[in-house]
Structures are given as structure tokens and as C-alpha cells.
Amino acid sequence: MGWSNNRTSRFPGLTPHSPAGPGQTAKVADSANLSQKPVISLILPVLNEAPILAGALSGLPRTPDLEIILVDGGSTDATREVAAGFPHIRWLTAPRGRGVQMNAGARVARGDFFIFLHIDTVLTTDHLAALRQAAFDPRVGAGAFELRLTPPTPFLRFIAWGANWRCRLFRLPYGDQAIFVRRDLFFALRGFAHRHPEDLDLVVRLRHLTRLRLLTPPVSSSGSRWLQHGNLRTSGYHWLYLARHLAERRLTRRWPMMGQLYSGGDDQGATAPALTKNSP
């Protein structure tokens, strides 16, 4: 059973968007075959990741319905040389910043579904299979995967358990859970903000339009932050950061409903597409 190449909107009031647009400055060096339009676009922002990049890229699935876009934010190490060893992966350069880089990748992506992956999160063919299955449900507009932290120490297992329950109860996944969004919905919201936390900001805006779906199997992500900075300190920082962001959204105007997909002032004063909430 295949995916449709028809780019009809799955959300009432939303219309499909083309991958290119105003303000695009990214440069593409593309050696991939562009003859077949992929269904899933995997967008991977990197910066000075040469020591771990080969292992991360070699572990990614290679399927006909998947394109992989690597967006470099100006690495000064051997990141580009390492990436050159993977000719099936599209290479993009963009200004530094995770939100900026992921927006640049989305502007040139050709898939109907975008999945945004951190370099230390592992995505397998099982995850792609779960995503394909979810895509057949028109109610699924966005979501993420359950989380597993490595190494599986007792405390990191507890942290992952708490993160998964946070997602089930409040629909607030973080970027290390491989956030995915339908193309038309991502463009309607104008993508990511260019400041941190860009992932949490997008998730909060998505919740106004669709019920985020939490998929299995869990993705494995590195728990190095907890190991390096301490379990309680890192966990406390994450919760305080979440509380601060939600308070800023409620009490200030720092976080508008639209992202910054087209940088350089193109979004200023523009009329947003009509947005209609998707039924859960």
C-alpha cells in the first residue's frame, strides 16, 4: 500500500505550500536523485559534529520514500568532509541556529511529512514504519515518538518515563523525541521560531490546531547532559525552562502564533492562511 503523491491538504482551511519561498538564502549541494518525490523528509541540523556524524548518518534508514537533508550551521571542523561520504544525503548550508537551520531544510524539502531529528537521536526503519502508518490517519497532523535515554541507568529510565507521561498528559514533546509535522500544517504555522526553545514553541503552537500523536517504538537519545551536568541539576533546569516558556507565552507577546520560516522580514505584515483546528 503506497503513499499518495497528491499534495492535497488534510486540514480544513489549509492549503498545500511549495517548498521554496521568499527570503530563501540557503545553498544546496544536492547529489541525490530528484526524480522520485519522497513522502518523508528527514531534516537534520548539525554544527561541528564530525566526531559522531559518520556513525549517525550510517545508522539512518535508506528507503525510496525518504529524503535526508543535512543542514549545516557553519561547521569549522570536518563535518562537510564526513557528510561527503554519504552521497544520498542532501547537503544544505544555513546561518547558525537550530530553528534557522531546520526552517532552511523545510523550505527545500519535497516530502509530505517532515521529521526533525537531533544528531544524538536514533531513527530506525521501525520508526519510519510507524510514521507511515500514522500518515494514513487524516487526524494525525503532528507528533513525536516516545523517548528512551541511553545509557539506560536507573535515573535516566526514570527521566524518560516522566517525559513520556508529560507527552501523554500534556502533549509537550521535546526536540529529542523526533518531532514530525505534516507539510501543509508546518507551512501554515510558518515553521520554527529562530530563538530557543524553538521546538517547544512549535509544539505549543501545533496544539492549537491538532492533537499531537505519540508514537512507538521509542527513539533512543543520548543522556549525556544528565551524565555531564548532574541528574537533578539537569532535570530541574528542564522543568524551570518549560515553566518559564509557558509563562512568557501567557504574560508577554514574545512568542507570536507564526514562526520565522521566511527570515529577513518577509513574514512581517503578511496575511496568515486560515487555520482551522483539526479534530483529535
ZABAMAR-608443 format. One line per 5 residues: for each residue x, y negated, z of N, C-alpha, C, CB. Coordinates in steps of 0.2 Angstrom, whole numbers, always signed. Glycine has a CB too. Layout:
<rs>
X/Y/Z/X/Y/Z/X/Y/Z/X/Y/Z; ...
</rs>
This chain:
<rs>
+4/+6/+0/+0/+0/+0/+4/-6/+0/-5/+0/+6; +4/-10/-5/+9/-16/-6/+6/-23/-3/+11/-17/-13; +10/-27/-3/+8/-34/-1/+6/-38/-7/+14/-38/+3; +1/-42/-7/-1/-46/-12/+4/-52/-13/-8/-49/-11; +5/-54/-20/+9/-59/-21/+5/-66/-22/+13/-58/-27
-1/-65/-21/-6/-71/-22/-5/-75/-16/-13/-69/-23; -4/-82/-17/-2/-86/-11/-8/-90/-9/+4/-91/-13; -14/-86/-8/-20/-89/-5/-20/-90/+2/-26/-85/-7; -22/-96/+5/-22/-97/+12/-27/-92/+16/-24/-104/+13; -24/-90/+21/-28/-86/+26/-31/-89/+31/-23/-80/+28
-31/-96/+31/-34/-100/+36/-38/-105/+33/-28/-104/+40; -45/-105/+35/-49/-110/+33/-47/-117/+34/-56/-110/+36; -47/-121/+28/-44/-128/+29/-37/-129/+27/-46/-131/+35; -33/-124/+26/-26/-124/+25/-25/-122/+18/-22/-120/+30; -21/-125/+14/-19/-123/+8/-12/-122/+7/-20/-129/+3
-10/-117/+3/-3/-115/+2/+2/-121/+0/-2/-109/-3; +8/-120/+2/+13/-125/+1/+19/-122/-3/+15/-129/+7; +22/-126/-7/+28/-124/-11/+34/-124/-7/+29/-129/-17; +39/-121/-8/+45/-120/-4/+49/-127/-4/+49/-114/-5; +49/-131/-9/+53/-136/-10/+49/-143/-8/+56/-137/-17
+52/-148/-6/+48/-154/-5/+52/-160/-4/+44/-153/+2; +49/-166/-2/+53/-172/-2/+58/-172/+4/+49/-178/-1; +64/-175/+3/+69/-175/+9/+73/-169/+9/+65/-176/+15; +73/-165/+5/+77/-159/+5/+84/-160/+3/+74/-153/+0; +89/-159/+7/+96/-161/+6/+100/-154/+6/+98/-166/+10
+97/-149/+8/+102/-143/+9/+104/-141/+2/+97/-137/+12; +110/-138/+2/+113/-135/-4/+113/-127/-3/+121/-138/-4; +111/-124/-9/+110/-117/-9/+116/-114/-13/+103/-115/-11; +119/-109/-11/+123/-105/-15/+120/-98/-15/+131/-104/-12; +117/-96/-20/+112/-90/-20/+115/-85/-25/+105/-92/-21
+117/-79/-22/+119/-74/-27/+114/-68/-27/+126/-71/-25; +108/-69/-23/+103/-64/-23/+99/-64/-29/+99/-65/-17; +96/-58/-30/+91/-58/-36/+85/-61/-35/+90/-50/-38; +83/-67/-39/+77/-70/-38/+71/-68/-42/+79/-78/-39; +72/-63/-45/+67/-60/-50/+61/-58/-46/+69/-55/-55
+61/-55/-40/+56/-52/-37/+54/-57/-31/+57/-45/-35; +48/-59/-30/+46/-63/-24/+46/-59/-18/+40/-67/-26; +49/-60/-13/+49/-56/-7/+43/-58/-3/+55/-57/-2; +41/-54/+2/+35/-55/+6/+37/-58/+12/+31/-49/+7; +43/-56/+15/+45/-59/+21/+52/-63/+20/+47/-53/+26
+52/-69/+23/+59/-72/+23/+61/-73/+30/+57/-80/+20; +67/-70/+31/+71/-70/+37/+76/-75/+37/+74/-63/+38; +75/-80/+42/+79/-86/+42/+83/-86/+48/+74/-93/+42; +90/-86/+47/+95/-85/+52/+99/-91/+53/+99/-79/+51; +98/-96/+58/+103/-101/+59/+110/-99/+62/+100/-107/+63
+115/-102/+60/+122/-100/+63/+126/-106/+63/+125/-94/+59; +131/-105/+68/+136/-110/+69/+142/-107/+72/+133/-117/+73; +147/-107/+69/+154/-104/+71/+152/-97/+74/+157/-108/+77; +150/-92/+70/+148/-86/+73/+152/-80/+70/+140/-84/+71; +158/-82/+67/+162/-77/+63/+164/-71/+67/+169/-81/+62
+165/-71/+74/+167/-65/+78/+161/-60/+78/+169/-67/+85; +155/-62/+77/+149/-57/+78/+145/-57/+72/+145/-59/+84; +147/-61/+67/+142/-61/+61/+142/-55/+57/+144/-67/+57; +148/-52/+56/+148/-46/+52/+143/-40/+55/+155/-43/+51; +144/-40/+61/+140/-34/+64/+133/-36/+64/+142/-34/+72
+131/-42/+65/+124/-44/+65/+121/-43/+58/+123/-52/+67; +124/-46/+53/+122/-45/+46/+121/-38/+43/+126/-49/+41; +126/-34/+45/+126/-27/+43/+121/-23/+46/+133/-24/+45; +118/-25/+52/+113/-22/+55/+106/-24/+53/+113/-23/+62; +105/-29/+49/+99/-31/+46/+96/-26/+41/+99/-38/+43
+90/-25/+41/+87/-21/+35/+88/-24/+28/+79/-20/+37; +88/-19/+24/+88/-21/+16/+82/-18/+13/+95/-19/+13; +77/-22/+12/+71/-19/+8/+69/-24/+3/+65/-18/+13; +66/-21/-2/+64/-25/-8/+59/-31/-6/+60/-21/-13; +56/-31/-1/+51/-36/+1/+54/-41/+6/+44/-33/+3
+60/-41/+7/+64/-45/+12/+69/-49/+9/+66/-41/+18; +69/-56/+10/+75/-60/+8/+78/-63/+15/+73/-66/+4; +84/-63/+15/+88/-65/+21/+91/-72/+19/+93/-60/+24; +90/-77/+23/+93/-84/+22/+97/-86/+28/+87/-89/+21; +103/-87/+27/+108/-89/+32/+109/-96/+31/+115/-85/+31
+108/-100/+37/+108/-107/+37/+114/-109/+41/+101/-110/+39; +119/-112/+38/+125/-114/+42/+125/-121/+44/+131/-112/+39; +126/-123/+50/+126/-130/+53/+132/-133/+53/+123/-130/+59; +137/-131/+48/+144/-134/+48/+149/-131/+52/+143/-141/+51; +149/-124/+51/+154/-120/+55/+161/-122/+53/+153/-113/+53
+166/-122/+57/+173/-123/+56/+177/-117/+57/+175/-129/+61; +174/-111/+58/+178/-105/+58/+177/-101/+52/+176/-101/+64; +178/-95/+52/+177/-91/+46/+170/-88/+44/+182/-85/+46; +165/-92/+47/+158/-89/+46/+156/-88/+39/+153/-94/+49; +158/-93/+34/+156/-93/+27/+160/-87/+24/+158/-99/+24
+166/-86/+26/+170/-81/+23/+167/-74/+25/+178/-81/+25; +165/-73/+31/+162/-67/+33/+155/-66/+29/+160/-67/+41; +151/-71/+29/+145/-71/+25/+146/-69/+18/+141/-77/+26; +151/-71/+15/+153/-70/+8/+153/-62/+6/+159/-73/+5; +154/-58/+12/+154/-51/+11/+148/-48/+10/+158/-48/+16
+142/-52/+11/+136/-49/+10/+132/-53/+5/+132/-50/+17; +133/-51/-2/+131/-55/-7/+123/-55/-8/+133/-52/-14; +120/-50/-5/+112/-50/-5/+109/-55/+0/+110/-43/-3; +113/-59/+4/+111/-64/+8/+112/-71/+5/+114/-63/+15; +106/-75/+6/+107/-82/+3/+110/-86/+8/+100/-84/+1
+114/-90/+6/+118/-95/+10/+116/-102/+9/+126/-94/+8; +115/-105/+15/+112/-112/+15/+117/-116/+19/+105/-113/+16; +118/-123/+18/+121/-127/+22/+116/-133/+24/+128/-130/+19; +116/-135/+30/+112/-140/+33/+115/-144/+38/+105/-137/+35; +112/-149/+40/+115/-153/+46/+114/-149/+52/+112/-160/+47
+119/-150/+57/+119/-146/+63/+113/-147/+67/+125/-147/+67; +110/-141/+70/+104/-142/+74/+100/-136/+73/+100/-148/+74; +98/-132/+77/+94/-126/+76/+87/-127/+72/+92/-122/+82; +84/-133/+75/+77/-134/+71/+78/-137/+64/+74/-140/+75; +84/-141/+63/+85/-144/+57/+87/-138/+52/+91/-149/+57
+91/-133/+54/+93/-128/+50/+88/-123/+48/+99/-124/+54; +83/-122/+53/+78/-117/+52/+73/-120/+47/+74/-115/+58; +72/-127/+48/+67/-131/+43/+70/-130/+36/+66/-138/+45; +77/-131/+35/+80/-131/+29/+79/-124/+26/+88/-132/+29; +80/-119/+30/+79/-112/+27/+72/-111/+25/+81/-107/+32
+67/-114/+28/+60/-113/+27/+58/-117/+20/+55/-115/+32; +61/-122/+19/+60/-126/+13/+62/-122/+6/+63/-133/+13; +67/-118/+7/+69/-114/+1/+66/-107/+1/+76/-115/+0; +63/-105/+6/+61/-98/+7/+55/-97/+2/+59/-96/+14; +55/-90/+0/+50/-89/-5/+44/-84/-2/+53/-86/-11
+45/-82/+4/+41/-77/+7/+34/-80/+9/+44/-73/+12; +29/-75/+10/+23/-77/+13/+23/-77/+20/+17/-72/+10; +28/-74/+23/+29/-74/+30/+36/-76/+32/+27/-67/+33; +37/-80/+37/+43/-82/+39/+45/-79/+46/+44/-90/+40; +51/-77/+47/+53/-74/+54/+59/-77/+55/+53/-66/+54
+60/-81/+61/+66/-84/+63/+70/-80/+68/+64/-91/+66; +76/-79/+67/+80/-74/+71/+86/-77/+73/+82/-68/+66; +87/-76/+80/+93/-78/+83/+99/-73/+81/+93/-79/+91; +105/-76/+81/+111/-71/+79/+112/-66/+84/+117/-75/+78; +110/-66/+90/+111/-61/+95/+104/-57/+96/+113/-64/+102
+99/-57/+92/+93/-53/+92/+94/-48/+87/+87/-58/+92; +92/-42/+88/+92/-37/+83/+86/-35/+80/+95/-30/+87; +85/-35/+74/+79/-34/+70/+80/-28/+66/+77/-40/+65; +76/-23/+66/+77/-16/+63/+71/-15/+58/+77/-11/+68; +71/-10/+54/+66/-8/+50/+59/-7/+53/+68/-2/+45
+60/-4/+60/+53/-3/+63/+50/-10/+65/+55/+0/+70; +54/-15/+66/+51/-22/+67/+47/-24/+61/+56/-27/+70; +51/-23/+55/+48/-25/+49/+41/-22/+47/+53/-24/+43; +41/-15/+49/+35/-11/+48/+29/-14/+52/+36/-4/+49; +31/-16/+58/+26/-19/+62/+23/-25/+60/+28/-20/+70
+28/-29/+57/+26/-36/+54/+22/-35/+48/+32/-40/+53; +23/-30/+44/+19/-29/+38/+12/-27/+40/+23/-23/+33; +12/-22/+45/+5/-20/+47/+1/-26/+49/+6/-15/+52; +4/-30/+53/+1/-36/+56/-2/-41/+51/+5/-40/+61; +2/-41/+45/+1/-46/+40/-6/-44/+36/+6/-46/+35
-8/-38/+37/-14/-36/+33/-20/-38/+37/-15/-28/+33; -19/-40/+44/-25/-43/+48/-25/-51/+47/-23/-41/+55; -30/-53/+43/-30/-60/+42/-31/-65/+48/-36/-62/+38; -32/-62/+54/-32/-66/+60/-25/-67/+63/-36/-62/+65; -20/-64/+61/-13/-64/+63/-10/-70/+59/-9/-58/+62
-9/-76/+63/-6/-81/+59/+1/-82/+62/-10/-87/+61; +3/-80/+68/+10/-81/+70/+10/-76/+76/+11/-88/+72; +16/-76/+79/+18/-72/+85/+25/-71/+86/+14/-65/+84; +26/-65/+90/+33/-64/+91/+33/-56/+93/+36/-68/+97; +39/-54/+95/+40/-47/+97/+41/-47/+105/+46/-43/+94
+39/-41/+108/+41/-40/+115/+49/-40/+115/+38/-33/+117; +51/-42/+121/+58/-43/+122/+62/-37/+126/+60/-50/+126; +68/-35/+124/+72/-31/+128/+79/-34/+129/+72/-24/+125; +81/-35/+135/+88/-38/+135/+93/-33/+136/+88/-43/+141; +99/-35/+134/+105/-30/+134/+111/-34/+137/+107/-27/+127
+115/-30/+141/+114/-23/+143/+108/-22/+148/+121/-21/+147; +105/-16/+148/+99/-15/+152/+100/-15/+160/+96/-9/+150; +103/-20/+163/+104/-20/+170/+97/-20/+173/+109/-26/+172; +97/-18/+180/+90/-19/+183/+87/-26/+183/+91/-17/+190; +91/-31/+184/+89/-38/+184/+87/-40/+177/+94/-43/+187
+90/-38/+172/+88/-40/+165/+82/-37/+163/+94/-39/+160; +81/-30/+165/+75/-27/+164/+69/-31/+167/+75/-20/+166; +70/-33/+173/+65/-37/+176/+64/-43/+173/+67/-38/+184; +69/-47/+170/+68/-53/+167/+64/-52/+160/+75/-56/+165; +66/-47/+157/+62/-45/+151/+55/-43/+152/+65/-39/+147
+54/-40/+157/+47/-38/+160/+43/-44/+161/+47/-33/+166; +46/-49/+164/+42/-55/+166/+41/-59/+159/+46/-60/+171; +46/-59/+155/+45/-63/+149/+39/-60/+145/+51/-63/+144; +39/-54/+144/+33/-50/+141/+26/-52/+144/+34/-43/+140; +26/-52/+150/+20/-54/+153/+18/-61/+153/+20/-52/+161
+23/-65/+152/+22/-73/+151/+19/-73/+144/+29/-77/+151; +21/-69/+139/+18/-69/+132/+11/-67/+132/+23/-65/+128; +10/-61/+136/+3/-58/+136/-2/-63/+139/+3/-52/+139; +0/-66/+144/-5/-70/+148/-5/-77/+145/-3/-71/+155; +0/-80/+143/+0/-87/+141/+2/-89/+134/+5/-91/+145
+4/-83/+130/+6/-84/+123/+11/-89/+122/+0/-86/+119; +17/-88/+126/+23/-93/+126/+29/-89/+124/+23/-97/+132; +30/-86/+119/+36/-83/+117/+42/-88/+116/+36/-78/+111; +48/-86/+117/+54/-90/+116/+57/-87/+109/+59/-90/+121; +62/-91/+107/+65/-90/+100/+69/-84/+100/+70/-95/+99
+71/-81/+106/+75/-74/+106/+70/-69/+105/+79/-74/+112; +64/-70/+104/+59/-64/+103/+57/-64/+95/+53/-65/+107; +61/-67/+91/+60/-67/+83/+53/-69/+82/+60/-59/+81; +52/-76/+83/+45/-79/+81/+44/-78/+74/+45/-86/+83; +38/-77/+72/+36/-76/+65/+29/-80/+64/+34/-69/+63
+29/-83/+58/+23/-88/+56/+22/-87/+49/+25/-95/+57; +15/-87/+47/+13/-87/+40/+15/-93/+37/+5/-86/+39; +17/-93/+31/+20/-98/+27/+15/-105/+27/+21/-96/+20; +9/-104/+25/+4/-109/+25/+3/-113/+32/-3/-107/+22; +3/-109/+37/+2/-112/+44/+9/-116/+46/+1/-107/+49
+15/-113/+44/+21/-117/+46/+21/-123/+42/+27/-112/+44; +19/-123/+36/+20/-130/+32/+14/-134/+34/+19/-128/+24; +9/-132/+36/+3/-136/+38/+6/-140/+45/-3/-133/+40; +9/-137/+49/+12/-140/+55/+18/-143/+54/+13/-134/+60; +21/-143/+48/+27/-147/+46/+33/-144/+50/+27/-154/+47
+33/-138/+52/+39/-134/+54/+41/-136/+61/+45/-136/+50; +48/-136/+62/+51/-137/+69/+52/-144/+70/+57/-133/+69; +52/-146/+76/+55/-152/+78/+63/-152/+78/+53/-154/+85; +66/-158/+78/+73/-157/+77/+77/-158/+84/+75/-163/+72; +73/-158/+89/+76/-158/+96/+74/-152/+100/+75/-165/+99
+78/-150/+104/+77/-144/+109/+72/-146/+114/+84/-142/+112; +67/-141/+116/+67/-134/+113/+62/-134/+107/+64/-130/+119; +65/-133/+101/+61/-133/+95/+57/-127/+95/+66/-133/+89; +59/-121/+97/+55/-115/+97/+49/-116/+102/+59/-109/+99; +50/-118/+108/+44/-119/+112/+39/-124/+110/+46/-121/+119
+42/-129/+107/+37/-134/+104/+33/-131/+98/+41/-140/+101; +36/-128/+94/+32/-125/+88/+27/-120/+91/+36/-121/+83; +28/-116/+96/+24/-111/+99/+18/-115/+102/+27/-107/+104; +19/-120/+106/+13/-124/+109/+9/-126/+103/+16/-129/+113; +12/-129/+98/+8/-132/+93/+4/-126/+89/+12/-136/+88
+7/-121/+88/+3/-115/+85/-3/-113/+89/+8/-109/+84; -2/-113/+96/-8/-111/+100/-14/-115/+99/-6/-111/+107; -14/-121/+96/-20/-124/+94/-23/-122/+88/-18/-132/+93; -20/-118/+84/-23/-115/+78/-24/-108/+78/-18/-117/+72; -20/-104/+81/-21/-97/+81/-19/-93/+87/-17/-94/+75
-21/-87/+88/-19/-84/+94/-13/-80/+92/-25/-79/+96; -7/-81/+96/-1/-78/+94/-1/-71/+96/+5/-81/+98; +1/-66/+91/+1/-59/+92/+8/-57/+95/-1/-56/+86; +8/-53/+100/+14/-50/+102/+15/-43/+100/+14/-50/+110; +20/-42/+96/+21/-35/+93/+26/-31/+96/+23/-36/+85
+26/-24/+95/+30/-19/+97/+33/-16/+91/+27/-14/+102; +39/-13/+91/+43/-12/+97/+47/-18/+99/+48/-6/+96; +49/-18/+105/+53/-24/+107/+59/-25/+103/+55/-24/+115; +61/-32/+102/+68/-33/+100/+73/-34/+105/+67/-40/+96; +79/-32/+104/+84/-32/+108/+88/-38/+108/+89/-26/+108
+89/-42/+113/+93/-48/+113/+98/-48/+118/+88/-54/+114; +103/-52/+117/+109/-52/+122/+107/-56/+129/+115/-56/+119; +109/-53/+134/+108/-56/+141/+114/-59/+143/+105/-51/+146; +118/-61/+139/+125/-64/+141/+124/-70/+145/+129/-66/+135; +119/-74/+144/+118/-80/+148/+117/-79/+155/+111/-84/+145
+113/-74/+157/+112/-72/+164/+119/-69/+166/+107/-67/+164; +122/-65/+162/+129/-62/+165/+134/-68/+166/+131/-57/+160; +134/-73/+162/+139/-78/+162/+138/-83/+167/+140/-81/+155; +131/-85/+168/+130/-91/+172/+126/-89/+179/+125/-96/+168; +125/-82/+179/+121/-80/+185/+114/-79/+184/+122/-85/+191
+111/-74/+187/+104/-72/+186/+99/-77/+188/+103/-65/+189; +100/-79/+195/+95/-83/+197/+95/-90/+194/+95/-84/+205; +102/-93/+193/+103/-99/+191/+100/-100/+184/+110/-101/+190; +101/-95/+179/+98/-95/+173/+91/-94/+172/+102/-89/+168; +88/-90/+176/+81/-89/+176/+77/-95/+179/+79/-83/+181
+80/-98/+184/+77/-105/+187/+78/-110/+182/+81/-107/+193; +83/-111/+178/+84/-116/+173/+78/-115/+167/+91/-115/+170; +77/-109/+165/+72/-107/+160/+65/-110/+163/+72/-100/+158; +63/-108/+169/+57/-110/+171/+56/-117/+172/+55/-106/+178; +61/-120/+174/+61/-128/+175/+61/-131/+168/+67/-130/+179
+64/-128/+163/+64/-131/+157/+57/-131/+154/+69/-128/+152; +54/-125/+155/+47/-124/+152/+42/-129/+156/+45/-117/+154; +43/-129/+162/+38/-134/+166/+39/-141/+164/+40/-134/+173; +46/-143/+162/+47/-150/+160/+44/-151/+153/+55/-151/+160; +45/-146/+149/+42/-147/+142/+35/-148/+142/+44/-141/+138
+31/-144/+146/+24/-144/+146/+22/-150/+149/+21/-138/+150; +25/-153/+154/+24/-159/+157/+25/-165/+153/+28/-160/+164; +30/-165/+149/+31/-170/+144/+26/-170/+139/+38/-169/+140; +23/-165/+137/+18/-164/+132/+11/-167/+134/+17/-157/+129; +10/-166/+141/+4/-169/+144/+4/-176/+146/+2/-165/+150
+10/-178/+148/+11/-185/+151/+14/-190/+146/+15/-185/+157; +17/-188/+141/+20/-193/+136/+18/-191/+129/+28/-192/+137; +21/-195/+124/+20/-194/+117/+26/-192/+113/+17/-201/+114; +31/-189/+117/+37/-187/+114/+36/-181/+109/+42/-186/+119; +31/-178/+110/+30/-172/+106/+24/-172/+102/+30/-165/+110
+24/-175/+95/+18/-175/+91/+16/-168/+89/+19/-180/+85; +10/-168/+86/+7/-162/+83/+11/-159/+77/+0/-163/+81; +14/-164/+73/+18/-162/+67/+25/-162/+69/+16/-167/+62; +28/-157/+65/+36/-156/+66/+39/-161/+61/+38/-149/+64; +46/-159/+60/+50/-163/+55/+53/-159/+50/+56/-166/+60
+48/-155/+46/+51/-151/+41/+54/-155/+35/+45/-148/+38; +51/-161/+34/+55/-166/+29/+58/-171/+33/+49/-168/+24; +64/-171/+34/+68/-176/+38/+69/-182/+33/+74/-174/+40; +71/-188/+37/+73/-194/+33/+67/-198/+32/+75/-192/+26; +62/-197/+36/+56/-202/+36/+50/-200/+32/+58/-209/+35
+51/-194/+28/+45/-193/+24/+39/-191/+27/+48/-187/+19; +39/-189/+34/+33/-187/+37/+30/-193/+40/+35/-182/+43; +33/-199/+40/+30/-205/+44/+25/-208/+40/+36/-210/+45; +19/-208/+43/+13/-211/+40/+10/-206/+35/+15/-217/+36; +12/-200/+34/+9/-196/+29/+3/-193/+32/+14/-190/+27
-2/-191/+27/-8/-188/+30/-7/-180/+30/-14/-190/+25; -9/-178/+36/-8/-171/+38/-14/-167/+34/-8/-169/+45; -12/-160/+32/-18/-156/+30/-23/-155/+35/-15/-150/+27; -29/-154/+33/-34/-152/+38/-33/-146/+41/-41/-152/+34; -33/-146/+48/-31/-140/+52/-38/-137/+55/-26/-142/+57
-39/-131/+54/-45/-128/+57/-42/-122/+61/-50/-125/+52; -44/-121/+68/-42/-116/+72/-44/-109/+69/-45/-117/+79; -39/-105/+70/-40/-98/+67/-43/-94/+73/-34/-95/+65; -48/-90/+72/-52/-86/+77/-47/-81/+80/-58/-83/+75; -47/-79/+86/-42/-74/+89/-44/-67/+87/-43/-75/+97
</rs>
